[in-house]
Structure formats: structure tokens, C-alpha cells
């Protein structure tokens, strides 16, 4: 069985064949960090509390870190997650995690097997123009067992390349990082609601779990707004709550 628990921003637990995988751990309390710079919202991050003790999130078989930004792998998580925890991450992030003392790192640049599952990574586009280099490398991930394919978008725009990749892979489930994150210059840096609706029309047979909203100050598109926009023609978009979602 495959299950998904979403807690805040991208912090979630994906359970595949009894393997529990923590995605993008952010452990800090509400308001622990200053606002992300170059954005119009001055509120401190995270905007909401983690709904459970972060120690509960470490009862997993491994951690997937989509990319090394503080809103996806924060300072507290770097301090509290055991150094021996199995971690799957971008090859480019390995040196930074080595310095932090993590010793069970699996880099992915293409295809790999991890925790008995097949994984494949694809380069993301975390903002266009000058932001592409400024924000660094991000990735999307495709994981599958013998029954289902799950695509984790990470922080990326819905580019032509991403659309073609989704059409080619035809995932059963897409964990979509939305929120319409944007800065004062350069435009959006993650998918917004229009992108999620477009994805819904493009892949009507895929279940789209929309996350990455309401938690960090540079994400302006909210869960409440998305819920109002989704109707019968977008019934494959799901906004997961705290309850376990069977996939």
C-alpha cells in the first residue's frame, strides 16, 4: 500500500510498501526564521506551526531532500536528524551534507535504487531568467514500485520540458509543489494555481496532491483559493489534510 501524510509546506511522509520516507523536513516552530528576502510579505517563517512533535517525523526509513533550501531542509532538521539516517538527495548537495556529518547519503543524478525502490531525477526550473542561477539546482523525482508511479515535482515551474516529461511518464500520482512562490524581481519561482489547473487538464488520469501552500511567506497562492477554483473538471486535484491519504 502507498500512503501520503502532509504536515506543512513540503514536509510530508510518503509510505511505499511499508517504507516510510520523510520529504523535505522543516522542524522549526512558527516564526523561528526571518522572512525570505526580496518578497512583499514581511511575515516570519514558518507561517504556521508543525502540527506534531518533530521527533515523530524521524521515525522513518529514510529522508528525501529535494534541494538544499532552508524552507525544504531547515537548520533545526539538519541539527536533529541523526547523521546515520539514509538520505536521498541531489548530487550537487552532497558536499554540504558531508560537512554537516551525514554519513548515509545516496546521490541521485539520473536513476538509482534506494530503500528497495526505483528512483529517477530530473532537473527542475526554480524560476526563470537570472533567478535560474541565483536559486541554484532543484530536481523533480519519479519513484515507483511494481504497481504505481509517483512524481514529486520539487520546486519547479511548469515548463514545456516538465509538461512533456509528465506526459511521457504518465505518473499515477503527482505530488505538486504549488503556492505560486515569487520574489519582487523575476516573477514566480514555483507553480501557481493556474499551473496546477493546467496540469489537471493535461493529465486527467493522474491524482494531483497540491501542497507547498500557506506555510512560507513567499508563497502567495493559498489552499482556500485553490479549493474554490477546483470544480468537476479538476476533480483529480486533491488538497491533502493531516489525515493519511491512500494512493
N, C-alpha and C positions, 0 to 999 in steps of 0.2 A: 504493500500500500504506500501511497505517496500523500503527504500532508504538508500544509503550509501554515505557519503561525507568524503573524506580523505584529510588531510591537511599536516601532517608531521609525520614521524616515525610511531607511533601507534595512534597518535591523530586524532580522527575521530568522526563523528556524525552518529549514526545509528538511523534511524527513522522507528518505527514499529507501525502501527495503530495510527498514529498521536502522539506517544510518542517519543520525541527526547532525545536520550541517548548519552552523551559525553563519549568517551572512551579514557582513559589514557591521561589526559591533560598535555601538556608541553607548557607553555606560554612564556618562556624566549626568548629574541632576539638572533639572530645568534651570536655565540661566547661568550655567557654570562658565561659559565661554563668551567672549565678546562677539558682537555681530560680525558676520562675514563682511569684509570691506567692499567698497565700490558698489553698494546696493542702497536703495532708498529706504529700506526698513531698518530702523536703528535698534530693534529688539535683540536682546542677548539670546544665545543658543545654549542648549536646545530650547524650543518654544514650549515644549510640554515635557512632563516627567516620564521616565521609563515606568511602565505600569507594573513592574515586578522587580525584585532584587536582582541586580546584575549577576550575582553568584549562580542564580538559577539558569542563566543563559550559558554558563560554562559547562553545563552537564551535557556535552555534545561529543561527537566523534571527531569533529574537525571544524575548521573555520575557513570560509571563503571570503577573501578581501578583494573586492572588485577593483579598487585602486586606492592609492595612499593619500587620501584627503581626510582632514580631521572629522568631517561630517559622515565619513564611512568607516574610519578606524581611528577612534579618538584617543587622546592622551591617556585617559583612565583605563581604557581597554588594553592599551599597549603595556601598561604597568601591571594589570591584574591577570591577564590571560597567561597561563603557565608557559614557560619557554619551550616545553616539550610538546605542546599542543600541535597536532598536524594542521598545517596551514597551506591552502592553495592560493596562489597569488600571481600577479604579473611578474614576468621575468625581470623587468626593469625595476621592480620594487624590492627584489631580493637583497641588495646591499644595505638598504635602510633597515630591513627587518633583521639582518645579520647583526648589525650594530646594536640592536635592541636586545639581543641574546636569544632570539628564536632559533631553535636547532632542528626543527622538523618541517622544513619548508619544501614545498613542491612548486617549482615554477611552471607556468604554462605559457607557451608561445606556439599555438597550433593545437595539437592533440596530445592527450595524456590519459592515463588511468590513475584514479585516486579514490581511495575508500571503496574499491571494487566497482567503481562506476566509470563510464566513458565520458570524458570532458573534451570540449573544443573551445578555443577562444578566438575572438575576432576583434580587431581594433575598432574602438569607438571614436566618435567625434564630439568631444566635450566643448562645444562652442566652435563657431567658425571664425575665419579671418585671423586676427592677431591672437585671439583667445585660444586657438588650437594649440599654439606653442606655449602660451602663458600657463594654461591649466594642465599641461602635461598629458601623459599617456593614460587612456582609460580603455577598458575592454568590456565586451559582452561575452557571455558564456552559454554554451549549449551542453546540457548534461542529459544522459539517457541511460535507462536500464533496458531490459528486453521489451518493455511494454509501452513506455511513454518518453517523449522528448520535451524537456523543459528549457526554455530560452530565458536567460536573465540579462536584461538589456544593459545593466550598469548605467552610468551617466553618459548618454549619447543623444544626439539629435536624430530625428527620423530622416536620415539622408536617403538618397537614391540607392546607395550601396546597402544600407540597412534594410530597406524595403525589399530589394532583390534577394538579399540573404534570407529574410524571413519567408519569402515566397518559395525559395528553394528548399529550405529545411522543413517548412510546414510543422512547426512545433505544436504539440498538443496544448501546452500551457506557456504563456509568456508572462514573466514577472517584470512589469514595466515600471521603470523609474520615471515618474512624471513630475508634476509640480511646477512646470514652467519656470525653473530657476533662471534668473537673469541678473546681470550686473548693469551698472549705469552706462557702460560702453559695450559695444559688441553684440548686444541682443541676447537672446535666450541661450542657455548652456545645457539644458535638458529638455526633454519632450514636454509640451504643454497639452492642455485638454484637446485642442484641435488635432494634435498628432495622435493622441490615443483614439479619438473617434475615427481618424483615417486608418489607423492600424486595425480597428474593429471591422471596418468595411473591407479592408484588404485581405484579412484572414478571418472570415466569419466562422470557421470551424475551430479556431483556437480560443481557449479561455484566457482572457487577459486580466491579470491581477494587478490593479493600479495602486502603486504605493509611492513613497517619496513625496508626501504632501503634509502640510500642517505642522511641520516639526523644525524647520530651519529657516532663518529669516530671509534668505534669498529665493525661496520657493513661494510664488505668489498665487498659483492656481490651487484651489482648495478641494477637499473631498466633497464638501457640501455643494459646490458649484458643479463638479463632475456628475454628482448624483442627479442633479436637475437636468443635465444635458443628455443623460443616457435614457433612451426610450426603447421601444420594441426593436428598432433597427440596430441597436447597440447592446443587445441583451447578453452578449458574450463578455462585456466588461464587468468585472467584479471588484468592489472596493472592500477588501478583507478587513474584518474587525479583529478583536483579540482572540476570538474563538478559532479553534483548529478548522482549517478548510481542507476537505478531502479533494484531491486532484485526480 
